[in-house]
Amino acid sequence: MHNRKLARFQGQIETVLKNFRADLELRIKELFAVLHIQSHLTGAGIRKYEGFRPVHLLFVLTNLVFLHIKTVHDLLQRPFKFMVQAQKDSFYRFKKAEWSWGPFYRRFLALLGRRLKWSQTAEENCLILDTSALPKRGKRLENLSFVYDHSQRKVVKGYELLTLGLLTPRNFYPVNFGHHFSQTAPAEAPEAQPRKTRGDLARRLKEAGTLTKPALALKMLKAALAQGISAPYLLVDAWFTSPKFCQDVKDLSLHVIGRLKRDRTLYYWHGTGYTLDQLYQVHKHCLVKAAALGLSLIRVPVDCGNGLPGAIIFTKGYKEPDLETLPGGKVEAEPPWAAFFTTDLTLTAAEVVKKYLGRWAIEVFFKEAKQRLGLGQEQGRSFAAQVYSVTQAFFRYSLLAYLQEHDERSQTIGDLFRQMEEETGKLTYLERLWQYLAAFLKTVLNTLAQFCDPEPQFRAYLNASPVLSTTFHPCRGAKLELIRRPMLPVCATVTQCNYLYFDSQWVKQFVLRNSNYVLRKRFF
């Protein structure tokens, strides 16, 4: 049970996020307390053994992306590095340690599901499964292998990430992930040697090297269902839509909706086996226009070679968005028709296509997580640091999604990110401006001291000015208690605002305009 109150976080990140949005109810710092992050870390065995508490280090690293700071080295090179008391070794040890990030994220996600009441929308939820390549430039990264990157349409060095996500009626949340190592790897890439042979890192390494992607996907699905994350459908792309995989998923009481590849797989219609191309030629004259989707559709009930019953939906005019096309890259022409498969025989053709369109939520997640939240940008050589980096990106995305559900004005995760980015950028500029003014004042005083012999009191002032400049925060929050004068029978009204410490003229003007009030300032 979480029974510890989080004290104030120290560091520049806390300062810039303190006033991140005056009218936004939930903030990142508050979420660490509201969502019991300290309790989840402790429950997963992520405890302080030297230096700083893990919750402080995680808080700082979580918020780096909102300041456009990519690395810890970047953070400590900034003018406000004195505000971050932890040194780079503390952050590096934290990222490379063999922590149990899997149990931590599962505990965090379980609480998130209870708060957002995912069980009440279980019939509308969908699980989504997809893979993404994380290219790397280094040669000495542990367990590096050659993977195919669909965005670049070529084989690159990096990691292949298998991700399971949950799509609710309001948002998308990444649920779990696993790595998959290919059979070919650079000669210089070493293999990770975890010290904890039964820890979370050792388990991930074993699964990535021994399990196929369908087997790893089934294991992730079983873990999600055992955790209480329920949904009636699993949405997959053409790579996973095979009769064997669909049968295995159906054995888990899940229906599959996926796109089909135009290969030599046989589907039996009225007792005769057809390939996908042959089956389309038989039914292409029966396509019916669906006005709601703007597509021509037809539904064909079939049996797979392994006896699995299902339905194939042929569509004409369907086009998939390409979210990761590089500028100037080759754009492949869309085929004239597409086919989808489902194991749920109660769905109509339009319902199958409409549900499959929800699969693009995971594509949007990959794009935003890579461009904004640091997914795949970890520069550490250890595989443990790579696991932490993916968990950190998932954690950031889930926090933003949670904030979005409590802020009706934010339409997308990108909108919310830009709001936070804008506010933190303004406050960071004010911090830098204060540092410049403090340094300028110190230089002027020292210059004056060179032309005259300062008295002991003046010398003491010079010595104290550097200390004052580091402890004085130009951007502080304050509660303005606007209290009616005692002779008026009106209850006190409390309002909260934030302002610059050295600009208080508006406070005086407020008192002059409102003579019936007594203004009392209380800083925090």
Phi, psi and omega in degrees: 000137181280113182230018180247131175274130181285124174287175182296137176284141179258143178132167181295329182298319180295320182297315184283337180267350183300319180249031191304326174202116187297329184255013178259125190290317183254134178239166182299316180297318179294327180295327178299327177275317183296321182266009172057049181297321177301319180294320179293320178297315180295318179296332178270005179082015179265091185238161178289126174240344172193152177074229189265159179292143179301327182294326177291314181296319179295322179297314180297313182293328179296324188265001180300322185295333181286347177254009183059037176252119187270328186228164176294322178301319177300317181299315184282348177270353181285160180299337182262026183296337179293342179286337179263109186282331178288137178272172186296329179298325179296318178291318181295318177296322180295319182285328183269351181292152181275063179283160178270077183289333177298306176300324178299311184291326178295318178296317179297317183289327178297317177294321178299319179296322178291320180294321183269358175059054178295332181295332180286340179247027185301323182288342180259347181286158175220137171271143182232136182235132179199164178242156178211144179268139176245090183295147179227147179264334183292162180251340186255020178286139183293135176058032175290143180214172178268124181231160180268124179260114182291330180291324178266348181056045176199167179277133181227165172279135179165207180234145175256123186252123175260122188238136173247127182233162178242124177257115176259171178299343183251333187196178177242140180227126173291132186258313185203164178211160176207151178265153175229122180266134176279173183283342180250138183215153176300146183295332184278346186284119178280167176260140180292142179236085182293142178284326178268103186290342179244017181276180181296321180294317179297322178296317180297318179297318180294317180294319182293329183268339187247330184270144171284167180297319176297321179294319177294322179296318179296322178294320177294322178295317179298319180295320180294318179293322178293333179283348180101006177275110187245145177198148182278342187231149171242124180258128182222164176270188186293335183295324184267348186277078175240153180303320181294313180295319179296323178294318179296322179290322179295329176295342176269012181066036176236142172266147181252137170231119183207162177276149183256147174271149178272075181245200185265012178296137181264138174236134189260122179235119184056038175084359182246136180275133179229146166283171183296320179296318181293321181293326178291321179297329179288326189249002186293338179279354182255009180297138181239136181289128174257109186296325183294325182259343183072026182234157173264127189230156167205141182251128182236114176287133183221170170237136178279170181298332179271009178089003181285120176280146180194189180221138176253131178249116176267137180230148175235128182100004180280132178228135180262136176290142178254098187282341188245019178292127180285146178301131181082358181284165181285130179258117181279142181288141178286141176294155183293339179214160179223158182228141178235153182233142176218148176266356179266107184280356180271349183276144173279171181297316181295323180294323179296312181294320180296318178292322181295329179300336177293344179296339182286354174296324180286331176292319176296321178300314179300317182295311182291322181293324180285320185279330189240330191250009171083015179293123179081008182256008179292131183260358180292150182277333186284147178291331177298321178293326177293320178296317178299317183299317179294317178300319180297318179294318177298319181296316178299315183296319181294322177297316179295322178295322177295318176297321182296322180292342178256007178226100185294342183282338181272116184275329182223166175297323179297321177298315180295320178298316181294326177297312180295319180299318181294314182293316180294326178295320178297314183290326176297321178297319179294324176297316180295321179297318179296318179299321178296316180295320179295318179293322179296317179298318180296319180295318179297315181295319178294324178294318177297324181293336180287337183264354179211163180270104184290147176287163181303325180293319179293322178296322177295325177295319178299318182291331183275340185298320177298323180293318180296323182292334180273334181265346182268126182254117179293332180253096179238153176271154178212146172258121178263111180268107181266105188246128175296147178298148188304331184287346180261126184280067179231137180292155180291144177244131182245129174233155183237135178210174181227142183204170179282139184299323188266012179230091185239017180296324181293334178294315179296320180295324179296318180295321180294323181284337184237079185289345182276359184246151170251128183258125177234127182260134176225115186275156175220000000 
